[in-house]
Amino acid sequence: MEVAIVEHDSDGVVWFTIHRPEKRNAIDFEVMDKLEETIAMAEKNDNVKMLVITGTGDEAFCSGGDLSNFQHLQAEAAKQMLEKMGKILYSLLTLPKPTVALINGTAIGGGCELATACDFRYAKGGSKIGFVQGKLGITTGWGGATMLLEKLPYTQALDILLRAERISAEKMREYGWVHAVLPGDNLREECRNLLAPYLSQSVSVLRAYKVAATEKWKNSEFQTRFFAEIARCAKLWGSEEHKRAIESFFKKS
Ligand SMILES: CC[C@H](C(=O)O)C(=O)SCCNC(=O)CCNC(=O)[C@H](O)C(C)(C)COP(=O)(O)OP(=O)(O)OC[C@H]1O[C@@H](n2cnc3c(N)ncnc32)[C@H](O)[C@@H]1OP(=O)(O)O
C-alpha cells in the first residue's frame, strides 16, 4: 500500500497525503523519501503553484516519527534519522512555492514539526496539536523548535514547547500557529477556498514572494541553530527517560 498519495490539481495545487492511517499517519523512512521527492518536484515544476500536506482519514494529521521503526535506533542511527528528516523539513521550509499543512486531525511530535515547516496551517476544528516531545524525554528532533521560535512570538513558542501538551486547534489559532480553523465537513473544499486568492497569481509571483520570505533562513547562522537542535535531540534520544516513555506508549497501545 502506498504510504503517501501525491495528486496534482489542474489549478496548480499538489496534494501530498500521508497514507498510514493504521499508525495515525506516522512518518517512516518511506514517507520521508516520498516527501523529499515531492518537494524537489514542486520546486522544479513550473506547473506547481502550491503544495498542501495532509493526512488520510479524520483521526490524525500525523503522529510524528514511526516509533515502531525508530524506537530501536541507537545514538548514531537516531542522529542520522533525525538529520534526514531535518534536511527534508528545511527544504520544505525554504521551498520557493507557498505551502499549507491541512490538519485533518491530531498532530503529535514530529507531525507538529512537519506542519510548522509549512507557511500556512489550516486545522479542522477540535484537532489536537501536541509538541509532546518533552514528555518523551526528548526535544523536537526535526528542527521544529527552531522553526517555531522563528514563526511565533518568543513567549508563545517557548510556552508551547515547555508545556509539551496537546493544545486545541482553537487555542493554537489564538497563538497564531493555526491560521484558519475549518468546520471539516468538506476539508479539501474549505482549504481550496482559502487558497483561491493565492492561486490567481502567476507561479512566478508566488515563487518570487516565497524566495523573499525565506531568504532570512538561507544562511549558515540559521542552519547551525536548526541542526544544533537536532544534535541535542539525538543526545537525549538514548536517555533512560526516552526509552521508558516509548515502552509505556507501546504498553498502552
Ligand atoms: C522521531 C522524532 C520525532 C520528533 O519529535 O522529532 C517524533 O515525532 S517522536 C514521536 C512522537 N509521537 C508520539 O509520541 C505519538 C504517539 N502516538 C499517540 O500519542 C497516539 O497514537 C495518537 C494521539 C497519535 C492517536 O491516539 P489514538 O488513541 O487515536 O490511537 P492509538 O494510540 O490507539 O494508535 C493507533 C495505532 O497507531 C499506532 N501509532 C500511533 N502513533 C504512532 C507512532 N508515532 N509510531 C508508531 N505507531 C503509532 C499505535 O501504536 C496503534 O497501533 P496498534 O497496532 O493499533 O496498537
The ligand as an ORCA input file, in Angstrom:
! r2SCAN-3c Opt
* xyz 0 1
  C      11.272     10.892     15.602
  C      11.339     12.116     16.386
  C      10.114     12.925     16.239
  C      10.365     14.258     16.841
  O       9.751     14.581     17.852
  O      11.192     14.983     16.265
  C       8.867     12.349     16.843
  O       7.814     12.553     16.296
  S       8.922     11.345     18.243
  C       7.291     10.505     18.194
  C       6.268     11.372     18.755
  N       4.966     10.793     18.528
  C       4.250     10.240     19.512
  O       4.685     10.090     20.625
  C       2.835      9.884     19.130
  C       2.419      8.577     19.663
  N       1.009      8.331     19.366
  C      -0.002      8.848     20.125
  O       0.189      9.619     21.041
  C      -1.391      8.426     19.741
  O      -1.291      7.274     18.927
  C      -2.199      9.482     18.973
  C      -2.530     10.642     19.911
  C      -1.429      9.983     17.776
  C      -3.515      8.825     18.491
  O      -4.171      8.224     19.580
  P      -5.366      7.196     19.278
  O      -5.875      6.763     20.606
  O      -6.267      7.758     18.267
  O      -4.644      5.961     18.556
  P      -3.714      4.842     19.239
  O      -2.772      5.452     20.202
  O      -4.577      3.714     19.674
  O      -2.857      4.371     17.961
  C      -3.459      3.668     16.911
  C      -2.377      2.806     16.319
  O      -1.381      3.662     15.740
  C      -0.102      3.363     16.303
  N       0.666      4.594     16.394
  C       0.199      5.809     16.752
  N       1.199      6.720     16.735
  C       2.326      6.065     16.323
  C       3.678      6.441     16.092
  N       4.103      7.691     16.241
  N       4.546      5.471     15.697
  C       4.127      4.193     15.511
  N       2.857      3.753     15.706
  C       1.980      4.700     16.113
  C      -0.412      2.798     17.669
  O       0.693      2.045     18.123
  C      -1.630      1.969     17.384
  O      -1.221      0.790     16.734
  P      -1.942     -0.613     17.081
  O      -1.141     -1.616     16.310
  O      -3.359     -0.444     16.596
  O      -1.842     -0.782     18.576
*
